[in-house]
Amino acid sequence: MTTVTRIKPSAAWLWAGALIGLAVLSLFVGVTSISLRDVFADAGATKLFVVSRLPRTLAVLITGAALAVSGTVMQMLVRNRFVEPMTAGTGQGAALGILLSVTVFPAAPLMAKMVIASVTALAASVIFLMIVRRLPPQQPLLVPLVGMVYGGILGAMVVFFAYQTDLLQYVSVWMNGEFSGVLKGRYELLWLAAITAIFCYIVADHFSIIGMGHEISINLGLNYKQVMLMGLIAISIVSALTVVTVGMIPFVGLVVPNIISRRMGDNLRATLPATAMMGAGMVLASDILGRLLRYPFEIPVGSVFGVIGAVIFLWLLYAPARHAR
């Protein structure tokens, strides 16, 4: 049985300091160069800081943290470490819901589109869970393979209907996450994702128990169906909000939970704060890197993290397991 390793206070302060440092760097990196002095002395710089740089940095932090937490929850629900919402159909289901809302209810407010996307993401997650339950448990690698095939089918459906309705360019924004369009007034829905991540931490013990399996959860007095539904709704809300606001960012909910689990164990009460911090930091670092690699042009963070995440995923597959002590 794996014991739990909590973050040492010194390491926690180091992680927090690194995250704050990245956040400060993000505030002042961009096509238009501004300094802290300019923010207080120049009206144009102040407006740029308030309207663009600060909202963008907050959006990146929330997105990274929420995706990492939702990935952890999904892995507990499915009981497989190689799945995550953006590659197992949930993100594609959210994109399908947005496409549906745009074509059928074009005048609907953003909140209504988010609700529709959440419902379709939830439906996609439930179907994936039903498929996974029929797979042989002695072959765990079938789960991520089926998830990728399932997500690919839903993604193909999104592209097909977008082609039929002349919305391919519109859909491409959802399929590859990027933060260049984040401005004040266009990212605030992500705070709901932050609230959802906090809710997941509040009920973290329930998700830890459900990760032990159906029979053990029932024997420990857990309402299995209720907790499963809560987890699926949380994953769907985070996925829908992310896709609606910035698009799909793959691998965040896959690599971050695996790294934390290898070092700290599977007690979500102890690991979720570290998971959120690492997810926020890695996405923020990828966003900054995307702004600098081809300066003054930007590479979408989805592309940058996709490359980084793929490399880390291969390392996770081939590296020997290191359990928390």
C-alpha positions as CSV (number, residue, x, y, z in Angstrom):
1,M,0.0,0.0,0.0
2,T,1.4,3.4,-1.0
3,T,1.9,5.9,1.8
4,V,1.2,9.6,1.4
5,T,4.0,12.2,1.2
6,R,2.9,15.7,2.0
7,I,4.7,18.7,0.6
8,K,7.4,19.9,3.0
9,P,6.9,23.6,4.0
10,S,10.2,24.5,2.3
11,A,9.2,22.9,-0.9
12,A,5.8,24.4,-0.8
13,W,7.3,27.9,-0.4
14,L,9.7,27.1,-3.3
15,W,6.8,26.1,-5.5
16,A,4.7,29.1,-4.6
17,G,7.7,31.4,-5.2
18,A,8.3,29.9,-8.6
19,L,4.6,30.3,-9.5
20,I,4.6,33.9,-8.4
21,G,7.8,34.5,-10.4
22,L,6.2,33.1,-13.5
23,A,3.0,35.2,-12.9
24,V,5.0,38.4,-12.6
25,L,7.0,37.5,-15.7
26,S,3.8,36.9,-17.6
27,L,2.5,40.3,-16.7
28,F,5.3,42.1,-18.5
29,V,6.0,39.8,-21.4
30,G,4.4,40.7,-24.7
31,V,4.6,42.5,-28.0
32,T,4.3,45.8,-26.2
33,S,7.0,46.2,-23.6
34,I,5.9,47.7,-20.3
35,S,7.6,48.0,-16.9
36,L,6.2,48.3,-13.4
37,R,7.0,52.0,-13.5
38,D,5.0,52.4,-16.7
39,V,2.0,50.8,-15.1
40,F,1.8,53.6,-12.5
41,A,3.0,56.5,-14.7
42,D,1.6,55.9,-18.2
43,A,-2.2,55.7,-18.8
44,G,-1.8,53.6,-21.9
45,A,0.4,51.1,-20.0
46,T,-2.0,51.0,-17.1
47,K,-4.9,50.2,-19.5
48,L,-2.9,47.5,-21.2
49,F,-2.0,46.0,-17.9
50,V,-5.6,46.0,-16.5
51,V,-7.4,45.0,-19.7
52,S,-5.0,42.5,-21.2
53,R,-2.0,41.3,-19.2
54,L,-3.6,40.8,-15.8
55,P,-6.7,39.0,-17.2
56,R,-4.5,36.8,-19.4
57,T,-2.3,35.7,-16.5
58,L,-5.3,35.0,-14.2
59,A,-6.9,33.0,-17.0
60,V,-3.8,30.9,-17.6
61,L,-3.4,30.2,-13.9
62,I,-7.1,29.2,-13.4
63,T,-7.1,27.1,-16.6
64,G,-4.0,25.1,-15.7
65,A,-5.0,24.5,-12.1
66,A,-8.6,23.5,-13.0
67,L,-7.6,21.2,-15.9
68,A,-5.0,19.4,-13.6
69,V,-7.6,18.9,-10.9
70,S,-10.3,17.7,-13.2
71,G,-7.8,15.3,-14.8
72,T,-7.0,13.9,-11.4
73,V,-10.7,13.4,-10.6
74,M,-11.4,11.7,-14.0
75,Q,-8.5,9.3,-13.4
76,M,-10.0,8.4,-10.0
77,L,-13.5,7.8,-11.5
78,V,-12.2,5.7,-14.3
79,R,-9.5,4.1,-12.1
80,N,-6.9,4.6,-14.8
81,R,-3.9,6.9,-14.8
82,F,-3.7,7.4,-18.6
83,V,-6.9,9.3,-19.3
84,E,-7.8,12.9,-19.1
85,P,-10.8,15.0,-20.2
86,M,-9.3,16.7,-23.3
87,T,-8.2,13.4,-24.9
88,A,-11.0,11.1,-23.7
89,G,-14.1,12.8,-25.3
90,T,-15.1,15.3,-22.7
91,G,-13.4,18.3,-24.4
92,Q,-14.7,17.2,-27.8
93,G,-18.2,16.8,-26.3
94,A,-18.0,20.4,-25.0
95,A,-16.9,21.6,-28.5
96,L,-19.8,19.7,-30.0
97,G,-22.1,21.5,-27.6
98,I,-20.7,24.9,-28.5
99,L,-21.1,24.1,-32.2
100,L,-24.7,23.1,-31.5
101,S,-25.5,26.3,-29.6
102,V,-23.9,28.5,-32.3
103,T,-25.9,26.9,-35.1
104,V,-29.2,26.3,-33.4
105,F,-29.2,29.2,-30.9
106,P,-26.9,31.8,-32.4
107,A,-28.3,34.6,-30.3
108,A,-27.9,32.8,-27.0
109,P,-25.8,34.5,-24.3
110,L,-22.4,33.1,-23.4
111,M,-23.7,31.5,-20.2
112,A,-26.3,29.6,-22.1
113,K,-23.7,28.3,-24.5
114,M,-21.6,27.2,-21.5
115,V,-24.6,25.3,-20.1
116,I,-25.2,23.5,-23.4
117,A,-21.5,22.7,-23.7
118,S,-21.5,21.3,-20.1
119,V,-24.5,19.1,-20.8
120,T,-22.9,17.6,-24.0
121,A,-19.6,17.2,-22.2
122,L,-21.4,15.4,-19.4
123,A,-23.1,13.1,-21.9
124,A,-19.8,12.4,-23.6
125,S,-18.2,11.6,-20.2
126,V,-21.0,9.2,-19.2
127,I,-20.8,7.4,-22.5
128,F,-17.0,7.0,-22.1
129,L,-17.5,5.7,-18.6
130,M,-20.0,3.1,-19.9
131,I,-17.6,2.0,-22.6
132,V,-14.7,1.7,-20.1
133,R,-16.7,-0.5,-17.8
134,R,-17.0,-3.1,-20.5
135,L,-13.2,-3.3,-21.0
136,P,-11.3,-6.1,-19.4
137,P,-9.7,-4.8,-16.2
138,Q,-6.5,-6.8,-16.8
139,Q,-5.6,-4.7,-19.8
140,P,-5.5,-1.1,-18.4
141,L,-3.8,0.4,-21.5
142,L,-7.0,-0.3,-23.5
143,V,-8.7,2.5,-21.5
144,P,-6.6,5.4,-22.9
145,L,-6.5,3.9,-26.4
146,V,-10.3,3.6,-26.4
147,G,-10.5,7.2,-25.0
148,M,-8.3,8.5,-27.8
149,V,-10.4,6.7,-30.4
150,Y,-13.6,7.9,-28.8
151,G,-12.3,11.5,-28.6
152,G,-11.2,11.3,-32.2
153,I,-14.6,10.2,-33.3
154,L,-16.3,13.1,-31.5
155,G,-13.7,15.5,-32.8
156,A,-14.3,14.3,-36.4
157,M,-18.1,14.9,-35.8
158,V,-17.3,18.4,-34.7
159,V,-15.2,19.1,-37.8
160,F,-17.8,17.5,-40.1
161,F,-20.7,19.6,-38.8
162,A,-18.5,22.7,-38.8
163,Y,-17.6,22.1,-42.5
164,Q,-21.3,21.6,-43.3
165,T,-22.2,24.9,-41.6
166,D,-19.1,26.8,-42.8
167,L,-17.7,27.2,-39.2
168,L,-14.3,25.4,-39.6
169,Q,-12.3,28.5,-38.8
170,Y,-14.5,29.2,-35.8
171,V,-14.1,25.6,-34.6
172,S,-10.3,25.7,-35.0
173,V,-10.2,28.2,-32.0
174,W,-11.8,25.6,-29.7
175,M,-9.6,22.8,-30.9
176,N,-6.3,24.5,-30.1
177,G,-6.2,26.5,-26.9
178,E,-4.6,29.9,-26.8
179,F,-4.8,33.0,-24.6
180,S,-4.1,35.8,-27.0
181,G,-7.8,36.7,-27.2
182,V,-8.3,36.9,-23.4
183,L,-9.3,40.3,-22.3
184,K,-11.1,41.9,-19.3
185,G,-14.8,40.9,-19.7
186,R,-14.0,37.8,-21.8
187,Y,-12.5,35.4,-19.2
188,E,-14.6,35.8,-16.1
189,L,-16.5,32.6,-16.6
190,L,-13.2,30.8,-15.8
191,W,-13.7,31.8,-12.1
192,L,-16.5,29.2,-12.1
193,A,-13.9,26.6,-13.1
194,A,-11.8,27.8,-10.1
195,I,-14.8,27.4,-7.8
196,T,-15.4,23.9,-9.2
197,A,-11.7,23.0,-8.5
198,I,-12.1,24.2,-4.9
199,F,-15.3,22.1,-4.6
200,C,-13.3,19.1,-5.8
201,Y,-10.8,19.7,-3.0
202,I,-13.6,19.9,-0.4
203,V,-14.9,16.5,-1.4
204,A,-11.4,15.1,-2.2
205,D,-11.7,12.3,0.3
206,H,-14.8,11.0,-1.5
207,F,-12.9,10.9,-4.8
208,S,-10.0,9.1,-3.1
209,I,-12.3,6.4,-1.9
210,I,-14.1,6.0,-5.2
211,G,-10.7,5.4,-6.8
212,M,-10.5,2.2,-4.7
213,G,-13.4,0.6,-6.7
214,H,-17.2,0.1,-6.5
215,E,-17.3,-2.6,-3.8
216,I,-14.9,-0.9,-1.4
217,S,-16.6,2.4,-1.8
218,I,-20.0,0.8,-0.9
219,N,-18.5,-1.1,2.0
220,L,-17.1,2.2,3.4
221,G,-20.5,3.8,3.3
222,L,-20.0,6.0,0.3
223,N,-22.9,6.9,-2.0
224,Y,-21.1,5.6,-5.1
225,K,-23.5,6.9,-7.7
226,Q,-23.8,10.4,-6.1
227,V,-20.1,10.9,-5.9
228,M,-19.6,9.6,-9.4
229,L,-22.2,12.1,-10.7
230,M,-20.6,14.9,-8.8
231,G,-17.2,14.1,-10.3
232,L,-18.6,13.9,-13.8
233,I,-20.4,17.2,-13.4
234,A,-17.2,18.9,-12.1
235,I,-15.2,17.5,-15.0
236,S,-17.8,18.6,-17.5
237,I,-18.1,22.1,-16.1
238,V,-14.3,22.6,-16.2
239,S,-14.0,21.2,-19.7
240,A,-16.9,23.3,-21.1
241,L,-15.6,26.5,-19.5
242,T,-12.1,25.9,-20.8
243,V,-13.2,25.1,-24.3
244,V,-15.7,28.0,-24.4
245,T,-13.1,30.6,-23.2
246,V,-9.6,29.5,-24.5
247,G,-10.0,26.2,-26.3
248,M,-8.7,22.7,-25.7
249,I,-5.3,22.3,-24.0
250,P,-4.3,18.6,-24.1
251,F,-2.1,16.6,-21.7
252,V,-2.5,19.0,-18.7
253,G,-4.9,16.6,-16.9
254,L,-2.8,13.7,-17.9
255,V,0.9,14.5,-17.1
256,V,0.4,16.7,-14.0
257,P,-1.6,14.2,-11.9
258,N,0.8,11.4,-12.9
259,I,3.8,13.3,-11.8
260,I,2.2,14.3,-8.5
261,S,0.9,10.7,-7.9
262,R,4.3,9.2,-8.4
263,R,5.9,11.5,-5.8
264,M,3.1,12.0,-3.3
265,G,0.6,9.1,-3.6
266,D,-3.1,9.0,-4.3
267,N,-4.6,10.8,-1.3
268,L,-6.3,13.7,-3.0
269,R,-6.7,15.7,0.2
270,A,-2.9,15.9,0.3
271,T,-2.1,16.1,-3.4
272,L,-4.7,18.3,-5.0
273,P,-3.1,21.6,-3.9
274,A,0.2,20.5,-5.4
275,T,-1.6,19.3,-8.5
276,A,-3.3,22.7,-9.0
277,M,0.0,24.6,-8.5
278,M,1.9,22.4,-10.9
279,G,-0.8,22.6,-13.5
280,A,-1.0,26.4,-13.2
281,G,2.8,26.7,-13.4
282,M,3.3,24.4,-16.4
283,V,0.6,26.0,-18.4
284,L,1.8,29.5,-17.5
285,A,5.4,28.5,-18.5
286,S,4.1,27.1,-21.8
287,D,2.2,30.4,-22.5
288,I,5.3,32.5,-21.8
289,L,7.4,30.2,-24.0
290,G,4.8,30.5,-26.8
291,R,5.1,34.3,-26.6
292,L,8.9,34.2,-26.8
293,L,9.8,31.5,-29.3
294,R,8.7,33.4,-32.4
295,Y,8.6,36.9,-30.9
296,P,6.7,39.1,-31.7
297,F,4.4,36.4,-33.0
298,E,2.7,33.8,-30.7
299,I,2.5,30.1,-30.7
300,P,-0.7,28.8,-29.2
301,V,-0.2,27.3,-25.7
302,G,-2.1,24.2,-26.8
303,S,0.7,23.5,-29.4
304,V,3.5,24.2,-26.9
305,F,2.1,22.1,-24.1
306,G,1.1,19.4,-26.6
307,V,4.7,18.9,-27.5
308,I,5.9,19.1,-23.9
309,G,3.1,16.9,-22.7
310,A,3.8,14.3,-25.3
311,V,7.4,14.1,-24.2
312,I,6.4,13.8,-20.6
313,F,3.8,11.2,-21.4
314,L,6.4,9.0,-23.1
315,W,8.6,9.4,-20.1
316,L,5.8,8.3,-17.8
317,L,5.2,5.3,-19.9
318,Y,8.8,4.1,-19.9
319,A,10.1,5.4,-16.6
320,P,10.0,2.9,-13.7
321,A,7.3,3.6,-11.2
322,R,8.4,5.6,-8.1
323,H,6.0,5.3,-5.3
324,A,5.7,8.0,-2.6
325,R,7.4,7.1,0.7
